[in-house]
Amino acid sequence: RTPHTLTEPEAVMAELARVRAEGYAVIDQEVEIGLRSIAVPLVTARRVIVAAVNLGLPVRSEPIEELAARYLPALQTVSSRMQEILR
């Protein structure tokens, strides 16, 4: 845990709702100071989430607001291609 880690139940539930609605998760130094991450689910052909495809990068590399625009399409492509393997 870091000072940025969500710990209040209401905040955690709100973030989970956002992740479900938008289909991806972003964390900003919640696991380690200086680390940001964006992830998408890895879903089987039967629509079961079995893992996540994740990209971690240093905080200083770019603003958090730009992570989804820059990396989400590629992560979704990888996830989609891996879904074909998980039949």
PDB file of N, CA, C and O in Angstrom:
ATOM      1  N   ARG A   1       0.832  -1.188   0.000  1.00  0.00           N
ATOM      2  CA  ARG A   1       0.000   0.000   0.000  1.00  0.00           C
ATOM      3  C   ARG A   1       0.871   1.243   0.000  1.00  0.00           C
ATOM      4  O   ARG A   1       1.984   1.262   0.526  1.00  0.00           O
ATOM      5  N   THR A   2       0.319   2.274  -0.608  1.00  0.00           N
ATOM      6  CA  THR A   2       0.969   3.576  -0.633  1.00  0.00           C
ATOM      7  C   THR A   2      -0.063   4.618  -0.190  1.00  0.00           C
ATOM      8  O   THR A   2      -1.230   4.278   0.001  1.00  0.00           O
ATOM      9  N   PRO A   3       0.340   5.854  -0.025  1.00  0.00           N
ATOM     10  CA  PRO A   3      -0.647   6.894   0.301  1.00  0.00           C
ATOM     11  C   PRO A   3      -1.707   7.075  -0.784  1.00  0.00           C
ATOM     12  O   PRO A   3      -2.748   7.682  -0.530  1.00  0.00           O
ATOM     13  N   HIS A   4      -1.461   6.558  -1.988  1.00  0.00           N
ATOM     14  CA  HIS A   4      -2.402   6.687  -3.108  1.00  0.00           C
ATOM     15  C   HIS A   4      -3.370   5.506  -3.221  1.00  0.00           C
ATOM     16  O   HIS A   4      -4.319   5.561  -4.002  1.00  0.00           O
ATOM     17  N   THR A   5      -3.143   4.460  -2.464  1.00  0.00           N
ATOM     18  CA  THR A   5      -3.970   3.256  -2.549  1.00  0.00           C
ATOM     19  C   THR A   5      -5.389   3.539  -2.075  1.00  0.00           C
ATOM     20  O   THR A   5      -5.594   4.123  -1.011  1.00  0.00           O
ATOM     21  N   LEU A   6      -6.361   3.123  -2.870  1.00  0.00           N
ATOM     22  CA  LEU A   6      -7.762   3.251  -2.456  1.00  0.00           C
ATOM     23  C   LEU A   6      -8.026   2.255  -1.338  1.00  0.00           C
ATOM     24  O   LEU A   6      -7.776   1.060  -1.495  1.00  0.00           O
ATOM     25  N   THR A   7      -8.528   2.742  -0.212  1.00  0.00           N
ATOM     26  CA  THR A   7      -8.808   1.860   0.910  1.00  0.00           C
ATOM     27  C   THR A   7     -10.226   2.009   1.452  1.00  0.00           C
ATOM     28  O   THR A   7     -10.731   1.119   2.136  1.00  0.00           O
ATOM     29  N   GLU A   8     -10.857   3.119   1.148  1.00  0.00           N
ATOM     30  CA  GLU A   8     -12.225   3.329   1.617  1.00  0.00           C
ATOM     31  C   GLU A   8     -13.170   2.488   0.766  1.00  0.00           C
ATOM     32  O   GLU A   8     -13.106   2.553  -0.462  1.00  0.00           O
ATOM     33  N   PRO A   9     -14.043   1.700   1.388  1.00  0.00           N
ATOM     34  CA  PRO A   9     -14.941   0.833   0.621  1.00  0.00           C
ATOM     35  C   PRO A   9     -15.728   1.570  -0.474  1.00  0.00           C
ATOM     36  O   PRO A   9     -15.884   1.046  -1.577  1.00  0.00           O
ATOM     37  N   GLU A  10     -16.214   2.757  -0.184  1.00  0.00           N
ATOM     38  CA  GLU A  10     -16.992   3.498  -1.180  1.00  0.00           C
ATOM     39  C   GLU A  10     -16.127   3.862  -2.392  1.00  0.00           C
ATOM     40  O   GLU A  10     -16.583   3.776  -3.532  1.00  0.00           O
ATOM     41  N   ALA A  11     -14.886   4.264  -2.142  1.00  0.00           N
ATOM     42  CA  ALA A  11     -13.981   4.624  -3.236  1.00  0.00           C
ATOM     43  C   ALA A  11     -13.624   3.398  -4.066  1.00  0.00           C
ATOM     44  O   ALA A  11     -13.556   3.475  -5.293  1.00  0.00           O
ATOM     45  N   VAL A  12     -13.396   2.267  -3.400  1.00  0.00           N
ATOM     46  CA  VAL A  12     -13.073   1.026  -4.109  1.00  0.00           C
ATOM     47  C   VAL A  12     -14.263   0.597  -4.975  1.00  0.00           C
ATOM     48  O   VAL A  12     -14.085   0.235  -6.138  1.00  0.00           O
ATOM     49  N   MET A  13     -15.460   0.636  -4.415  1.00  0.00           N
ATOM     50  CA  MET A  13     -16.648   0.231  -5.176  1.00  0.00           C
ATOM     51  C   MET A  13     -16.899   1.170  -6.354  1.00  0.00           C
ATOM     52  O   MET A  13     -17.288   0.717  -7.430  1.00  0.00           O
ATOM     53  N   ALA A  14     -16.684   2.458  -6.165  1.00  0.00           N
ATOM     54  CA  ALA A  14     -16.858   3.421  -7.259  1.00  0.00           C
ATOM     55  C   ALA A  14     -15.853   3.152  -8.372  1.00  0.00           C
ATOM     56  O   ALA A  14     -16.194   3.212  -9.553  1.00  0.00           O
ATOM     57  N   GLU A  15     -14.625   2.859  -7.996  1.00  0.00           N
ATOM     58  CA  GLU A  15     -13.607   2.559  -9.005  1.00  0.00           C
ATOM     59  C   GLU A  15     -13.924   1.258  -9.729  1.00  0.00           C
ATOM     60  O   GLU A  15     -13.732   1.176 -10.942  1.00  0.00           O
ATOM     61  N   LEU A  16     -14.397   0.247  -9.028  1.00  0.00           N
ATOM     62  CA  LEU A  16     -14.795  -1.008  -9.682  1.00  0.00           C
ATOM     63  C   LEU A  16     -15.937  -0.781 -10.666  1.00  0.00           C
ATOM     64  O   LEU A  16     -15.947  -1.368 -11.748  1.00  0.00           O
ATOM     65  N   ALA A  17     -16.882   0.051 -10.307  1.00  0.00           N
ATOM     66  CA  ALA A  17     -17.992   0.367 -11.213  1.00  0.00           C
ATOM     67  C   ALA A  17     -17.468   1.064 -12.467  1.00  0.00           C
ATOM     68  O   ALA A  17     -17.912   0.769 -13.576  1.00  0.00           O
ATOM     69  N   ARG A  18     -16.524   1.988 -12.289  1.00  0.00           N
ATOM     70  CA  ARG A  18     -15.946   2.680 -13.439  1.00  0.00           C
ATOM     71  C   ARG A  18     -15.203   1.698 -14.339  1.00  0.00           C
ATOM     72  O   ARG A  18     -15.329   1.756 -15.562  1.00  0.00           O
ATOM     73  N   VAL A  19     -14.435   0.804 -13.741  1.00  0.00           N
ATOM     74  CA  VAL A  19     -13.679  -0.183 -14.504  1.00  0.00           C
ATOM     75  C   VAL A  19     -14.625  -1.085 -15.296  1.00  0.00           C
ATOM     76  O   VAL A  19     -14.384  -1.358 -16.472  1.00  0.00           O
ATOM     77  N   ARG A  20     -15.683  -1.541 -14.665  1.00  0.00           N
ATOM     78  CA  ARG A  20     -16.661  -2.371 -15.379  1.00  0.00           C
ATOM     79  C   ARG A  20     -17.283  -1.612 -16.543  1.00  0.00           C
ATOM     80  O   ARG A  20     -17.433  -2.163 -17.633  1.00  0.00           O
ATOM     81  N   ALA A  21     -17.639  -0.372 -16.323  1.00  0.00           N
ATOM     82  CA  ALA A  21     -18.297   0.430 -17.356  1.00  0.00           C
ATOM     83  C   ALA A  21     -17.358   0.749 -18.518  1.00  0.00           C
ATOM     84  O   ALA A  21     -17.766   0.715 -19.679  1.00  0.00           O
ATOM     85  N   GLU A  22     -16.102   1.058 -18.203  1.00  0.00           N
ATOM     86  CA  GLU A  22     -15.167   1.484 -19.242  1.00  0.00           C
ATOM     87  C   GLU A  22     -14.331   0.341 -19.818  1.00  0.00           C
ATOM     88  O   GLU A  22     -13.751   0.480 -20.894  1.00  0.00           O
ATOM     89  N   GLY A  23     -14.267  -0.783 -19.111  1.00  0.00           N
ATOM     90  CA  GLY A  23     -13.575  -1.950 -19.639  1.00  0.00           C
ATOM     91  C   GLY A  23     -12.069  -1.972 -19.439  1.00  0.00           C
ATOM     92  O   GLY A  23     -11.378  -2.810 -20.020  1.00  0.00           O
ATOM     93  N   TYR A  24     -11.556  -1.065 -18.627  1.00  0.00           N
ATOM     94  CA  TYR A  24     -10.126  -1.063 -18.340  1.00  0.00           C
ATOM     95  C   TYR A  24      -9.888  -0.415 -16.983  1.00  0.00           C
ATOM     96  O   TYR A  24     -10.740   0.298 -16.454  1.00  0.00           O
ATOM     97  N   ALA A  25      -8.704  -0.683 -16.435  1.00  0.00           N
ATOM     98  CA  ALA A  25      -8.333  -0.118 -15.136  1.00  0.00           C
ATOM     99  C   ALA A  25      -7.048   0.676 -15.272  1.00  0.00           C
ATOM    100  O   ALA A  25      -6.157   0.323 -16.044  1.00  0.00           O
ATOM    101  N   VAL A  26      -6.969   1.742 -14.517  1.00  0.00           N
ATOM    102  CA  VAL A  26      -5.757   2.546 -14.432  1.00  0.00           C
ATOM    103  C   VAL A  26      -5.441   2.730 -12.950  1.00  0.00           C
ATOM    104  O   VAL A  26      -6.325   3.041 -12.152  1.00  0.00           O
ATOM    105  N   ILE A  27      -4.195   2.538 -12.598  1.00  0.00           N
ATOM    106  CA  ILE A  27      -3.784   2.852 -11.231  1.00  0.00           C
ATOM    107  C   ILE A  27      -2.663   3.870 -11.295  1.00  0.00           C
ATOM    108  O   ILE A  27      -1.855   3.878 -12.224  1.00  0.00           O
ATOM    109  N   ASP A  28      -2.630   4.725 -10.291  1.00  0.00           N
ATOM    110  CA  ASP A  28      -1.628   5.779 -10.225  1.00  0.00           C
ATOM    111  C   ASP A  28      -0.923   5.699  -8.874  1.00  0.00           C
ATOM    112  O   ASP A  28      -1.368   6.282  -7.885  1.00  0.00           O
ATOM    113  N   GLN A  29       0.171   4.974  -8.857  1.00  0.00           N
ATOM    114  CA  GLN A  29       1.021   4.836  -7.679  1.00  0.00           C
ATOM    115  C   GLN A  29       0.317   4.162  -6.501  1.00  0.00           C
ATOM    116  O   GLN A  29       0.658   4.420  -5.347  1.00  0.00           O
ATOM    117  N   GLU A  30      -0.655   3.307  -6.782  1.00  0.00           N
ATOM    118  CA  GLU A  30      -1.365   2.607  -5.707  1.00  0.00           C
ATOM    119  C   GLU A  30      -0.602   1.379  -5.227  1.00  0.00           C
ATOM    120  O   GLU A  30      -0.779   0.951  -4.086  1.00  0.00           O
ATOM    121  N   VAL A  31       0.230   0.818  -6.068  1.00  0.00           N
ATOM    122  CA  VAL A  31       0.998  -0.370  -5.708  1.00  0.00           C
ATOM    123  C   VAL A  31       2.421   0.008  -5.321  1.00  0.00           C
ATOM    124  O   VAL A  31       2.998  -0.549  -4.387  1.00  0.00           O
ATOM    125  N   GLU A  32       2.971   0.967  -6.059  1.00  0.00           N
ATOM    126  CA  GLU A  32       4.353   1.390  -5.835  1.00  0.00           C
ATOM    127  C   GLU A  32       4.487   2.853  -6.225  1.00  0.00           C
ATOM    128  O   GLU A  32       4.015   3.262  -7.286  1.00  0.00           O
ATOM    129  N   ILE A  33       5.120   3.629  -5.383  1.00  0.00           N
ATOM    130  CA  ILE A  33       5.352   5.031  -5.692  1.00  0.00           C
ATOM    131  C   ILE A  33       6.201   5.119  -6.961  1.00  0.00           C
ATOM    132  O   ILE A  33       7.223   4.445  -7.086  1.00  0.00           O
ATOM    133  N   GLY A  34       5.763   5.955  -7.892  1.00  0.00           N
ATOM    134  CA  GLY A  34       6.482   6.131  -9.146  1.00  0.00           C
ATOM    135  C   GLY A  34       5.996   5.246 -10.280  1.00  0.00           C
ATOM    136  O   GLY A  34       6.503   5.345 -11.397  1.00  0.00           O
ATOM    137  N   LEU A  35       5.011   4.372 -10.013  1.00  0.00           N
ATOM    138  CA  LEU A  35       4.519   3.435 -11.029  1.00  0.00           C
ATOM    139  C   LEU A  35       3.055   3.688 -11.344  1.00  0.00           C
ATOM    140  O   LEU A  35       2.218   3.772 -10.445  1.00  0.00           O
ATOM    141  N   ARG A  36       2.759   3.808 -12.624  1.00  0.00           N
ATOM    142  CA  ARG A  36       1.380   3.857 -13.110  1.00  0.00           C
ATOM    143  C   ARG A  36       1.150   2.619 -13.952  1.00  0.00           C
ATOM    144  O   ARG A  36       2.092   2.032 -14.483  1.00  0.00           O
ATOM    145  N   SER A  37      -0.109   2.228 -14.069  1.00  0.00           N
ATOM    146  CA  SER A  37      -0.417   1.020 -14.817  1.00  0.00           C
ATOM    147  C   SER A  37      -1.792   1.136 -15.458  1.00  0.00           C
ATOM    148  O   SER A  37      -2.699   1.769 -14.917  1.00  0.00           O
ATOM    149  N   ILE A  38      -1.925   0.515 -16.614  1.00  0.00           N
ATOM    150  CA  ILE A  38      -3.210   0.398 -17.287  1.00  0.00           C
ATOM    151  C   ILE A  38      -3.385  -1.068 -17.660  1.00  0.00           C
ATOM    152  O   ILE A  38      -2.434  -1.717 -18.097  1.00  0.00           O
ATOM    153  N   ALA A  39      -4.594  -1.592 -17.491  1.00  0.00           N
ATOM    154  CA  ALA A  39      -4.829  -3.016 -17.733  1.00  0.00           C
ATOM    155  C   ALA A  39      -6.205  -3.243 -18.335  1.00  0.00           C
ATOM    156  O   ALA A  39      -7.145  -2.491 -18.080  1.00  0.00           O
ATOM    157  N   VAL A  40      -6.304  -4.288 -19.133  1.00  0.00           N
ATOM    158  CA  VAL A  40      -7.578  -4.733 -19.694  1.00  0.00           C
ATOM    159  C   VAL A  40      -7.756  -6.204 -19.341  1.00  0.00           C
ATOM    160  O   VAL A  40      -6.772  -6.920 -19.154  1.00  0.00           O
ATOM    161  N   PRO A  41      -9.001  -6.662 -19.247  1.00  0.00           N
ATOM    162  CA  PRO A  41      -9.216  -8.069 -18.909  1.00  0.00           C
ATOM    163  C   PRO A  41      -8.875  -8.992 -20.072  1.00  0.00           C
ATOM    164  O   PRO A  41      -8.980  -8.617 -21.240  1.00  0.00           O
ATOM    165  N   LEU A  42      -8.471 -10.185 -19.729  1.00  0.00           N
ATOM    166  CA  LEU A  42      -8.289 -11.258 -20.699  1.00  0.00           C
ATOM    167  C   LEU A  42      -9.486 -12.183 -20.521  1.00  0.00           C
ATOM    168  O   LEU A  42      -9.646 -12.822 -19.481  1.00  0.00           O
ATOM    169  N   VAL A  43     -10.312 -12.242 -21.539  1.00  0.00           N
ATOM    170  CA  VAL A  43     -11.606 -12.912 -21.459  1.00  0.00           C
ATOM    171  C   VAL A  43     -11.607 -14.130 -22.374  1.00  0.00           C
ATOM    172  O   VAL A  43     -11.134 -14.060 -23.508  1.00  0.00           O
ATOM    173  N   THR A  44     -12.140 -15.248 -21.879  1.00  0.00           N
ATOM    174  CA  THR A  44     -12.258 -16.446 -22.714  1.00  0.00           C
ATOM    175  C   THR A  44     -13.414 -16.277 -23.693  1.00  0.00           C
ATOM    176  O   THR A  44     -14.191 -15.326 -23.601  1.00  0.00           O
ATOM    177  N   ALA A  45     -13.513 -17.210 -24.625  1.00  0.00           N
ATOM    178  CA  ALA A  45     -14.603 -17.193 -25.591  1.00  0.00           C
ATOM    179  C   ALA A  45     -15.960 -17.307 -24.899  1.00  0.00           C
ATOM    180  O   ALA A  45     -16.977 -16.899 -25.460  1.00  0.00           O
ATOM    181  N   ARG A  46     -15.981 -17.854 -23.697  1.00  0.00           N
ATOM    182  CA  ARG A  46     -17.228 -17.982 -22.928  1.00  0.00           C
ATOM    183  C   ARG A  46     -17.479 -16.765 -22.039  1.00  0.00           C
ATOM    184  O   ARG A  46     -18.356 -16.788 -21.175  1.00  0.00           O
ATOM    185  N   ARG A  47     -16.704 -15.705 -22.259  1.00  0.00           N
ATOM    186  CA  ARG A  47     -16.855 -14.431 -21.541  1.00  0.00           C
ATOM    187  C   ARG A  47     -16.500 -14.520 -20.053  1.00  0.00           C
ATOM    188  O   ARG A  47     -17.097 -13.838 -19.220  1.00  0.00           O
ATOM    189  N   VAL A  48     -15.524 -15.368 -19.734  1.00  0.00           N
ATOM    190  CA  VAL A  48     -15.032 -15.495 -18.367  1.00  0.00           C
ATOM    191  C   VAL A  48     -13.689 -14.765 -18.284  1.00  0.00           C
ATOM    192  O   VAL A  48     -12.786 -15.035 -19.076  1.00  0.00           O
ATOM    193  N   ILE A  49     -13.560 -13.857 -17.341  1.00  0.00           N
ATOM    194  CA  ILE A  49     -12.292 -13.149 -17.155  1.00  0.00           C
ATOM    195  C   ILE A  49     -11.338 -14.076 -16.411  1.00  0.00           C
ATOM    196  O   ILE A  49     -11.643 -14.558 -15.320  1.00  0.00           O
ATOM    197  N   VAL A  50     -10.174 -14.318 -17.022  1.00  0.00           N
ATOM    198  CA  VAL A  50      -9.206 -15.243 -16.431  1.00  0.00           C
ATOM    199  C   VAL A  50      -7.901 -14.565 -16.026  1.00  0.00           C
ATOM    200  O   VAL A  50      -7.117 -15.133 -15.266  1.00  0.00           O
ATOM    201  N   ALA A  51      -7.667 -13.378 -16.519  1.00  0.00           N
ATOM    202  CA  ALA A  51      -6.420 -12.666 -16.217  1.00  0.00           C
ATOM    203  C   ALA A  51      -6.552 -11.238 -16.727  1.00  0.00           C
ATOM    204  O   ALA A  51      -7.638 -10.797 -17.104  1.00  0.00           O
ATOM    205  N   ALA A  52      -5.443 -10.529 -16.732  1.00  0.00           N
ATOM    206  CA  ALA A  52      -5.414  -9.175 -17.277  1.00  0.00           C
ATOM    207  C   ALA A  52      -4.136  -8.985 -18.076  1.00  0.00           C
ATOM    208  O   ALA A  52      -3.110  -9.605 -17.796  1.00  0.00           O
ATOM    209  N   VAL A  53      -4.217  -8.122 -19.068  1.00  0.00           N
ATOM    210  CA  VAL A  53      -3.053  -7.696 -19.826  1.00  0.00           C
ATOM    211  C   VAL A  53      -2.727  -6.304 -19.300  1.00  0.00           C
ATOM    212  O   VAL A  53      -3.579  -5.415 -19.308  1.00  0.00           O
ATOM    213  N   ASN A  54      -1.493  -6.118 -18.845  1.00  0.00           N
ATOM    214  CA  ASN A  54      -1.131  -4.930 -18.094  1.00  0.00           C
ATOM    215  C   ASN A  54       0.118  -4.265 -18.676  1.00  0.00           C
ATOM    216  O   ASN A  54       1.019  -4.930 -19.187  1.00  0.00           O
ATOM    217  N   LEU A  55       0.144  -2.956 -18.584  1.00  0.00           N
ATOM    218  CA  LEU A  55       1.330  -2.192 -18.942  1.00  0.00           C
ATOM    219  C   LEU A  55       1.642  -1.258 -17.783  1.00  0.00           C
ATOM    220  O   LEU A  55       0.789  -0.474 -17.366  1.00  0.00           O
ATOM    221  N   GLY A  56       2.845  -1.337 -17.270  1.00  0.00           N
ATOM    222  CA  GLY A  56       3.285  -0.441 -16.207  1.00  0.00           C
ATOM    223  C   GLY A  56       4.345   0.496 -16.744  1.00  0.00           C
ATOM    224  O   GLY A  56       5.173   0.105 -17.567  1.00  0.00           O
ATOM    225  N   LEU A  57       4.318   1.732 -16.278  1.00  0.00           N
ATOM    226  CA  LEU A  57       5.307   2.698 -16.722  1.00  0.00           C
ATOM    227  C   LEU A  57       5.573   3.724 -15.632  1.00  0.00           C
ATOM    228  O   LEU A  57       4.749   3.907 -14.735  1.00  0.00           O
ATOM    229  N   PRO A  58       6.703   4.387 -15.702  1.00  0.00           N
ATOM    230  CA  PRO A  58       7.033   5.361 -14.672  1.00  0.00           C
ATOM    231  C   PRO A  58       6.128   6.587 -14.732  1.00  0.00           C
ATOM    232  O   PRO A  58       5.671   6.989 -15.802  1.00  0.00           O
ATOM    233  N   VAL A  59       5.883   7.163 -13.585  1.00  0.00           N
ATOM    234  CA  VAL A  59       5.030   8.349 -13.484  1.00  0.00           C
ATOM    235  C   VAL A  59       5.550   9.471 -14.366  1.00  0.00           C
ATOM    236  O   VAL A  59       4.765  10.189 -14.984  1.00  0.00           O
ATOM    237  N   ARG A  60       6.836   9.626 -14.428  1.00  0.00           N
ATOM    238  CA  ARG A  60       7.408  10.760 -15.147  1.00  0.00           C
ATOM    239  C   ARG A  60       7.285  10.664 -16.665  1.00  0.00           C
ATOM    240  O   ARG A  60       7.560  11.646 -17.354  1.00  0.00           O
ATOM    241  N   SER A  61       6.882   9.519 -17.209  1.00  0.00           N
ATOM    242  CA  SER A  61       6.875   9.354 -18.659  1.00  0.00           C
ATOM    243  C   SER A  61       5.781  10.146 -19.372  1.00  0.00           C
ATOM    244  O   SER A  61       6.019  10.668 -20.461  1.00  0.00           O
ATOM    245  N   GLU A  62       4.595  10.247 -18.787  1.00  0.00           N
ATOM    246  CA  GLU A  62       3.515  11.018 -19.394  1.00  0.00           C
ATOM    247  C   GLU A  62       2.355  11.167 -18.414  1.00  0.00           C
ATOM    248  O   GLU A  62       2.244  10.398 -17.459  1.00  0.00           O
ATOM    249  N   PRO A  63       1.499  12.144 -18.644  1.00  0.00           N
ATOM    250  CA  PRO A  63       0.371  12.371 -17.724  1.00  0.00           C
ATOM    251  C   PRO A  63      -0.591  11.182 -17.706  1.00  0.00           C
ATOM    252  O   PRO A  63      -0.805  10.528 -18.726  1.00  0.00           O
ATOM    253  N   ILE A  64      -1.158  10.918 -16.553  1.00  0.00           N
ATOM    254  CA  ILE A  64      -2.082   9.793 -16.409  1.00  0.00           C
ATOM    255  C   ILE A  64      -3.291   9.944 -17.325  1.00  0.00           C
ATOM    256  O   ILE A  64      -3.850   8.946 -17.779  1.00  0.00           O
ATOM    257  N   GLU A  65      -3.693  11.160 -17.595  1.00  0.00           N
ATOM    258  CA  GLU A  65      -4.862  11.395 -18.463  1.00  0.00           C
ATOM    259  C   GLU A  65      -4.627  10.898 -19.887  1.00  0.00           C
ATOM    260  O   GLU A  65      -5.585  10.699 -20.634  1.00  0.00           O
ATOM    261  N   GLU A  66      -3.380  10.695 -20.268  1.00  0.00           N
ATOM    262  CA  GLU A  66      -3.063  10.260 -21.631  1.00  0.00           C
ATOM    263  C   GLU A  66      -2.862   8.750 -21.771  1.00  0.00           C
ATOM    264  O   GLU A  66      -2.709   8.249 -22.885  1.00  0.00           O
ATOM    265  N   LEU A  67      -2.860   8.027 -20.658  1.00  0.00           N
ATOM    266  CA  LEU A  67      -2.593   6.580 -20.730  1.00  0.00           C
ATOM    267  C   LEU A  67      -3.597   5.855 -21.611  1.00  0.00           C
ATOM    268  O   LEU A  67      -3.206   5.094 -22.495  1.00  0.00           O
ATOM    269  N   ALA A  68      -4.883   6.080 -21.383  1.00  0.00           N
ATOM    270  CA  ALA A  68      -5.900   5.351 -22.142  1.00  0.00           C
ATOM    271  C   ALA A  68      -5.815   5.674 -23.624  1.00  0.00           C
ATOM    272  O   ALA A  68      -5.862   4.769 -24.457  1.00  0.00           O
ATOM    273  N   ALA A  69      -5.692   6.940 -23.961  1.00  0.00           N
ATOM    274  CA  ALA A  69      -5.634   7.316 -25.374  1.00  0.00           C
ATOM    275  C   ALA A  69      -4.430   6.703 -26.071  1.00  0.00           C
ATOM    276  O   ALA A  69      -4.510   6.299 -27.232  1.00  0.00           O
ATOM    277  N   ARG A  70      -3.335   6.638 -25.370  1.00  0.00           N
ATOM    278  CA  ARG A  70      -2.110   6.160 -25.999  1.00  0.00           C
ATOM    279  C   ARG A  70      -1.969   4.635 -26.019  1.00  0.00           C
ATOM    280  O   ARG A  70      -1.515   4.071 -27.014  1.00  0.00           O
ATOM    281  N   TYR A  71      -2.356   3.964 -24.927  1.00  0.00           N
ATOM    282  CA  TYR A  71      -2.062   2.527 -24.796  1.00  0.00           C
ATOM    283  C   TYR A  71      -3.266   1.593 -24.851  1.00  0.00           C
ATOM    284  O   TYR A  71      -3.103   0.406 -25.131  1.00  0.00           O
ATOM    285  N   LEU A  72      -4.459   2.095 -24.592  1.00  0.00           N
ATOM    286  CA  LEU A  72      -5.632   1.223 -24.530  1.00  0.00           C
ATOM    287  C   LEU A  72      -5.896   0.472 -25.833  1.00  0.00           C
ATOM    288  O   LEU A  72      -6.163  -0.728 -25.779  1.00  0.00           O
ATOM    289  N   PRO A  73      -5.836   1.115 -27.004  1.00  0.00           N
ATOM    290  CA  PRO A  73      -6.096   0.346 -28.236  1.00  0.00           C
ATOM    291  C   PRO A  73      -5.161  -0.858 -28.409  1.00  0.00           C
ATOM    292  O   PRO A  73      -5.611  -1.936 -28.798  1.00  0.00           O
ATOM    293  N   ALA A  74      -3.895  -0.685 -28.131  1.00  0.00           N
ATOM    294  CA  ALA A  74      -2.951  -1.802 -28.278  1.00  0.00           C
ATOM    295  C   ALA A  74      -3.229  -2.901 -27.258  1.00  0.00           C
ATOM    296  O   ALA A  74      -3.172  -4.085 -27.591  1.00  0.00           O
ATOM    297  N   LEU A  75      -3.528  -2.520 -26.027  1.00  0.00           N
ATOM    298  CA  LEU A  75      -3.849  -3.528 -25.007  1.00  0.00           C
ATOM    299  C   LEU A  75      -5.108  -4.291 -25.379  1.00  0.00           C
ATOM    300  O   LEU A  75      -5.172  -5.506 -25.190  1.00  0.00           O
ATOM    301  N   GLN A  76      -6.099  -3.606 -25.899  1.00  0.00           N
ATOM    302  CA  GLN A  76      -7.337  -4.271 -26.319  1.00  0.00           C
ATOM    303  C   GLN A  76      -7.084  -5.215 -27.483  1.00  0.00           C
ATOM    304  O   GLN A  76      -7.690  -6.284 -27.553  1.00  0.00           O
ATOM    305  N   THR A  77      -6.208  -4.841 -28.388  1.00  0.00           N
ATOM    306  CA  THR A  77      -5.858  -5.719 -29.508  1.00  0.00           C
ATOM    307  C   THR A  77      -5.182  -6.990 -29.009  1.00  0.00           C
ATOM    308  O   THR A  77      -5.522  -8.089 -29.447  1.00  0.00           O
ATOM    309  N   VAL A  78      -4.239  -6.847 -28.104  1.00  0.00           N
ATOM    310  CA  VAL A  78      -3.558  -8.021 -27.537  1.00  0.00           C
ATOM    311  C   VAL A  78      -4.569  -8.914 -26.836  1.00  0.00           C
ATOM    312  O   VAL A  78      -4.560 -10.131 -27.022  1.00  0.00           O
ATOM    313  N   SER A  79      -5.440  -8.318 -26.032  1.00  0.00           N
ATOM    314  CA  SER A  79      -6.445  -9.096 -25.309  1.00  0.00           C
ATOM    315  C   SER A  79      -7.358  -9.839 -26.277  1.00  0.00           C
ATOM    316  O   SER A  79      -7.666 -11.013 -26.073  1.00  0.00           O
ATOM    317  N   SER A  80      -7.781  -9.161 -27.317  1.00  0.00           N
ATOM    318  CA  SER A  80      -8.669  -9.779 -28.308  1.00  0.00           C
ATOM    319  C   SER A  80      -7.986 -10.954 -29.016  1.00  0.00           C
ATOM    320  O   SER A  80      -8.596 -12.004 -29.214  1.00  0.00           O
ATOM    321  N   ARG A  81      -6.741 -10.773 -29.387  1.00  0.00           N
ATOM    322  CA  ARG A  81      -6.011 -11.851 -30.055  1.00  0.00           C
ATOM    323  C   ARG A  81      -5.769 -13.032 -29.128  1.00  0.00           C
ATOM    324  O   ARG A  81      -5.805 -14.185 -29.559  1.00  0.00           O
ATOM    325  N   MET A  82      -5.525 -12.746 -27.866  1.00  0.00           N
ATOM    326  CA  MET A  82      -5.335 -13.837 -26.908  1.00  0.00           C
ATOM    327  C   MET A  82      -6.640 -14.574 -26.656  1.00  0.00           C
ATOM    328  O   MET A  82      -6.630 -15.769 -26.362  1.00  0.00           O
ATOM    329  N   GLN A  83      -7.756 -13.878 -26.765  1.00  0.00           N
ATOM    330  CA  GLN A  83      -9.068 -14.509 -26.576  1.00  0.00           C
ATOM    331  C   GLN A  83      -9.262 -15.630 -27.608  1.00  0.00           C
ATOM    332  O   GLN A  83      -9.861 -16.660 -27.299  1.00  0.00           O
ATOM    333  N   GLU A  84      -8.763 -15.432 -28.813  1.00  0.00           N
ATOM    334  CA  GLU A  84      -8.877 -16.460 -29.855  1.00  0.00           C
ATOM    335  C   GLU A  84      -8.159 -17.743 -29.446  1.00  0.00           C
ATOM    336  O   GLU A  84      -8.577 -18.832 -29.839  1.00  0.00           O
ATOM    337  N   ILE A  85      -7.099 -17.633 -28.671  1.00  0.00           N
ATOM    338  CA  ILE A  85      -6.331 -18.793 -28.220  1.00  0.00           C
ATOM    339  C   ILE A  85      -7.057 -19.528 -27.104  1.00  0.00           C
ATOM    340  O   ILE A  85      -6.879 -20.735 -26.940  1.00  0.00           O
ATOM    341  N   LEU A  86      -7.869 -18.817 -26.338  1.00  0.00           N
ATOM    342  CA  LEU A  86      -8.489 -19.376 -25.141  1.00  0.00           C
ATOM    343  C   LEU A  86      -9.848 -20.044 -25.413  1.00  0.00           C
ATOM    344  O   LEU A  86     -10.722 -20.015 -24.547  1.00  0.00           O
ATOM    345  N   ARG A  87     -10.030 -20.611 -26.529  1.00  0.00           N
ATOM    346  CA  ARG A  87     -11.302 -21.262 -26.851  1.00  0.00           C
ATOM    347  C   ARG A  87     -11.474 -22.555 -26.113  1.00  0.00           C
ATOM    348  O   ARG A  87     -12.493 -23.227 -26.274  1.00  0.00           O
TER     349      ARG A  87
END
